[in-house]
Amino acid sequence: MSHAVVIGSSLSGLLAARVLSDYVDQVTVLERDELPEQAEYRGSVPQARHLHVLLAKGREILTQLFPRFEADFAALGIATIDIGLDTSAFTAGGWTKRVRAGVLSNPVSRVTIDWYVYSQLRQHPNVTFLSRREVQRLVTDADRRIVTGVEVLNREDQSTQTLAADLVIDASGRTSKTPQWLQDLGYDAPPRTVVNSYLGYATRWFQMPAGQTFDWHILLITALPTKGNFRGGAIQRIEGDRWVVTLGGVNKTYPPTDDDGFLEFARQLPSTAIYEIIKDAEPISPVYGYRRTENIWNHYERLSRHPEHLLVMGDAYCGFNPIYGQGMSVAAMEAQKLDELLRQYGPAGLSPAVFYGVLAKIIANPWLLATGEDLRYPGTEGDRPGWLARMAQKYVDRVIAVLPLDEVVGTAFIKVNNLMEPPQVLFRPDIIARVLGYTLRGVRQDESLNAPVQPMKPAVGD
Ligand SMILES: Cc1cc2nc3c(=O)[nH]c(=O)nc-3n(C[C@H](O)[C@H](O)[C@H](O)COP(=O)(O)OP(=O)(O)OC[C@H]3O[C@@H](n4cnc5c(N)ncnc54)[C@H](O)[C@@H]3O)c2cc1C
């Protein structure tokens, strides 16, 4: 009987387990937390208190892995939105043009996403969840070439147990111990690239005011690094007519977590639209802070030696600055690739080198988008971009400047940011022609920024 073990039951682990269940007889998911009996917060996923955008790419893959996803989400009262139409965004170019981009998302709390996937998997007869089980080390064959299982601490009674496995997937997030475990076994730890913009989050939940409607599901105010304003924020309307409001400050412009400081920070964003909306709204949570936001890529794909039957996925492989909303979607893209590779090679034949090589290609574009943006800020730590990348940044500035004006450019930009298209799309000749056309006609970034801004006025009624 073939058996796979997954370390961690957050989104990467859950999606890996979903895929593995089609290829092995038994999947065991080991989670150090107590697993919830309903959609609720748990301590090892602290990010769940903060706004999570489900990018269109991640949503698309979830609908494939869980065919009832759309109907089930609708039944839970979760909206399906077009990110182009239902997002009101203020960027360096001003308020962007709202476009029907065909780029879909579900504005939903993170706990509900995880709960949905987990409760679906609990119905799979060959997937078992063991909670309060912390993996402490890898177990191998005598010459340490093949991982044959894991040693697990039972946090209930402090006993340890060895669990045999034909394949182990580490989806334990940013605190993954695999680099250390590899060294303990005589392998190299993966080289690590870190790009840290020192972004801090502060998030508060609000009840939407009764009897009022708003013409957006997401209200986004981006920071303007070229204008020296490093503060941004967003409101997402989620299930239960609640708002999750996340404020972020880059290069240690950390948003305060006290009531007045939170509001004052909102007032200092490049637009006061968020402040105007939340200042009289009813908070239903304290303000939560979060600062572990650096991009970290553990380059497993660069290692020349790997123990067989061990794979690392999700944030444990590469974690992104969360402000770009990519982590869950990249986890889904990785799970999709795992599916393809297992179909091709089978669980016993899939070599780590092949796996990491393929995943590195998935990671490359989101990494470029996140770090390229982060490195615009002077206080960001990491290798500065070369001249070519700086030219590309300048061009992207022009793209952003025309977002209030041009639907075609806007749609391409939204698709790239939702990982539906690669960033190279922005350099397609027709897009370049449109962007440069505005520039030549004299519509510059500064002018459009100064153009009258449509304040987000709540529409009363409905
Ligand atoms: C503030 C913030 C906001 C974010 N916003 C977004 C967003 O808008 N959109 C988006 O797509 N992504 C977002 N992300 C990223 C997203 O949360 C992650 O990419 C996603 O959770 C996938 O991570 P993961 O499953 O690999 O790891 P994690 O979510 O970190 O989960 C790791 C799991 O492994 C368990 N574990 C760890 N060690 C062990 C062990 N030894 N034994 C057993 N279990 C163990 C933990 O308890 C946990 O359950 C955000 C992240 C942060 C920090």
Ligand as a Chemical Component Dictionary entry (heavy atoms), coordinates in Angstrom:
data_LIG
# 
_chem_comp.id                   LIG 
_chem_comp.type                 NON-POLYMER 
_chem_comp.pdbx_formal_charge   0 
_chem_comp.three_letter_code    LIG 
# 
loop_
_chem_comp_atom.comp_id 
_chem_comp_atom.atom_id 
_chem_comp_atom.alt_atom_id 
_chem_comp_atom.type_symbol 
_chem_comp_atom.charge 
_chem_comp_atom.model_Cartn_x 
_chem_comp_atom.model_Cartn_y 
_chem_comp_atom.model_Cartn_z 
_chem_comp_atom.pdbx_ordinal 
LIG C1  C1  C 0 -0.076 38.912 6.327  1  
LIG C2  C2  C 0 -0.228 37.989 5.148  2  
LIG C3  C3  C 0 -1.177 38.253 4.181  3  
LIG C4  C4  C 0 -1.294 37.414 3.081  4  
LIG N1  N1  N 0 -2.179 37.745 2.091  5  
LIG C5  C5  C 0 -2.321 36.928 1.028  6  
LIG C6  C6  C 0 -3.262 37.228 -0.007 7  
LIG O1  O1  O 0 -3.912 38.275 -0.014 8  
LIG N2  N2  N 0 -3.400 36.336 -1.030 9  
LIG C7  C7  C 0 -2.657 35.196 -1.090 10 
LIG O2  O2  O 0 -2.818 34.419 -2.027 11 
LIG N3  N3  N 0 -1.738 34.904 -0.146 12 
LIG C8  C8  C 0 -1.550 35.729 0.902  13 
LIG N4  N4  N 0 -0.635 35.418 1.862  14 
LIG C9  C9  C 0 0.194  34.216 1.704  15 
LIG C10 C10 C 0 -0.556 32.957 2.138  16 
LIG O3  O3  O 0 -1.080 33.149 3.431  17 
LIG C11 C11 C 0 0.362  31.729 2.082  18 
LIG O4  O4  O 0 1.080  31.740 0.890  19 
LIG C12 C12 C 0 -0.479 30.469 2.178  20 
LIG O5  O5  O 0 -0.959 30.305 3.490  21 
LIG C13 C13 C 0 0.290  29.197 1.812  22 
LIG O6  O6  O 0 1.218  28.959 2.771  23 
LIG P1  P1  P 0 1.633  27.498 3.216  24 
LIG O7  O7  O 0 0.454  26.573 3.260  25 
LIG O8  O8  O 0 2.782  27.074 2.387  26 
LIG O9  O9  O 0 2.201  27.753 4.703  27 
LIG P2  P2  P 0 1.468  28.304 5.987  28 
LIG O10 O10 O 0 0.210  28.970 5.639  29 
LIG O11 O11 O 0 2.477  29.046 6.758  30 
LIG O12 O12 O 0 1.093  26.984 6.803  31 
LIG C14 C14 C 0 2.030  26.092 7.320  32 
LIG C15 C15 C 0 1.296  25.018 8.110  33 
LIG O13 O13 O 0 2.253  24.036 8.530  34 
LIG C16 C16 C 0 2.070  23.747 9.898  35 
LIG N5  N5  N 0 3.356  23.298 10.430 36 
LIG C17 C17 C 0 4.509  24.023 10.483 37 
LIG N6  N6  N 0 5.509  23.271 10.965 38 
LIG C18 C18 C 0 4.989  22.048 11.232 39 
LIG C19 C19 C 0 5.535  20.842 11.743 40 
LIG N7  N7  N 0 6.832  20.730 12.050 41 
LIG N8  N8  N 0 4.710  19.771 11.903 42 
LIG C20 C20 C 0 3.368  19.855 11.583 43 
LIG N9  N9  N 0 2.814  20.976 11.085 44 
LIG C21 C21 C 0 3.612  22.056 10.905 45 
LIG C22 C22 C 0 1.570  25.054 10.495 46 
LIG O14 O14 O 0 0.916  24.836 11.720 47 
LIG C23 C23 C 0 0.647  25.554 9.387  48 
LIG O15 O15 O 0 -0.647 24.993 9.510  49 
LIG C24 C24 C 0 -0.480 36.255 2.958  50 
LIG C25 C25 C 0 0.472  35.982 3.944  51 
LIG C26 C26 C 0 0.620  36.847 5.008  52 
LIG C27 C27 C 0 1.686  36.563 6.023  53 
# 
loop_
_chem_comp_bond.comp_id 
_chem_comp_bond.atom_id_1 
_chem_comp_bond.atom_id_2 
_chem_comp_bond.value_order 
_chem_comp_bond.pdbx_ordinal 
LIG C1  C2  SING 1  
LIG C2  C3  SING 2  
LIG C2  C26 DOUB 3  
LIG C3  C4  DOUB 4  
LIG C4  N1  SING 5  
LIG C4  C24 SING 6  
LIG N1  C5  DOUB 7  
LIG C5  C6  SING 8  
LIG C5  C8  SING 9  
LIG C6  O1  DOUB 10 
LIG C6  N2  SING 11 
LIG N2  C7  SING 12 
LIG C7  O2  DOUB 13 
LIG C7  N3  SING 14 
LIG N3  C8  DOUB 15 
LIG C8  N4  SING 16 
LIG N4  C9  SING 17 
LIG N4  C24 SING 18 
LIG C9  C10 SING 19 
LIG C10 O3  SING 20 
LIG C10 C11 SING 21 
LIG C11 O4  SING 22 
LIG C11 C12 SING 23 
LIG C12 O5  SING 24 
LIG C12 C13 SING 25 
LIG C13 O6  SING 26 
LIG O6  P1  SING 27 
LIG P1  O7  DOUB 28 
LIG P1  O8  SING 29 
LIG P1  O9  SING 30 
LIG O9  P2  SING 31 
LIG P2  O10 DOUB 32 
LIG P2  O11 SING 33 
LIG P2  O12 SING 34 
LIG O12 C14 SING 35 
LIG C14 C15 SING 36 
LIG C15 O13 SING 37 
LIG C15 C23 SING 38 
LIG O13 C16 SING 39 
LIG C16 N5  SING 40 
LIG C16 C22 SING 41 
LIG N5  C17 SING 42 
LIG N5  C21 SING 43 
LIG C17 N6  DOUB 44 
LIG N6  C18 SING 45 
LIG C18 C19 SING 46 
LIG C18 C21 DOUB 47 
LIG C19 N7  SING 48 
LIG C19 N8  DOUB 49 
LIG N8  C20 SING 50 
LIG C20 N9  DOUB 51 
LIG N9  C21 SING 52 
LIG C22 O14 SING 53 
LIG C22 C23 SING 54 
LIG C23 O15 SING 55 
LIG C24 C25 DOUB 56 
LIG C25 C26 SING 57 
LIG C26 C27 SING 58 
# 
